Amino acid sequence: MSTELLTLATWLAGEFSNREQAFASPAWFSHIRLCIRPLPWHVLDGVGFYSEQADDYDWKRPYRVRVLHLVERDGRIESENFVLKDPAAYLGACREPERLATLTRDQIEQLPGCTMVFDHVADAFEGRMIPGKCCRIFRKGQDTYLASEATVRANAFISWDRGLDPQTDEQVWGSYSGAFHFTKLQDFAAEVVDIHAGQLI
């Protein structure tokens, strides 16, 4: 694992909230909790995360569950996106990480075309979905493609997900008010370091 990948992994690992943003602009931004927990190395044979996103008032019932796999290709870091075939089996595992030890590769399925590429720029990693309108999502009764941007810093995560019409590029779903600004509330970076150290023994 390179220094760059280890840095991005430790910055991603944690529990985040956009509380300040939501309280300042409640008409435009919901109060959201985002939890990104490091996975045991064996799940993806590499650096992986289990992620849950939920409304703050109902944080025990996340509405989005994902698995992320960080890989290095051509001098850049890519984040591959996966869904769980049976997400209900692991709901809440972000705060009960011992449950993630039973997760295996055959329990998840990669989302085709939904890979984000990160570049290290100054004090942040800037990520964008791979070009080509490849990450297709059927929502609100129509086919859309995901336009996703993310900025990762040591104690902050900024993201903006939008679904666009493949023909017109007009927005169909997602935030019309810009990116969500999350602040790290709890840091899981030590777990990333421990997992990495285990691979060096």
ZIPELIN-V83397 format. One record per run of one state. SS is the DSSP state (A for helix, B for strand, O for the rest). FROM is the first residue (numbers start at 0). LEN is the number of residues. If there is no record, write none. Layout:
ss={SS,SS}
from={FROM,FROM}
len={LEN,LEN}
//
This chain:
ss={O,A,O,B,O,A,O,B,O,A,O,B,A,O,B,O,B,O,A,O,A,O,A,O,A,B,O,B,O,B,O,B,O,B,O,B,O,B,O,B,O,A,O}
from={0,2,12,13,17,18,24,31,38,40,44,46,55,58,63,73,75,84,86,90,92,95,96,102,104,107,110,115,121,123,129,135,139,141,153,155,165,170,174,179,187,188,200}
len={2,10,1,4,1,6,7,7,2,4,2,9,3,5,10,2,9,2,4,2,3,1,6,2,3,3,5,6,2,6,6,4,2,12,2,10,5,4,5,8,1,12,1}
//
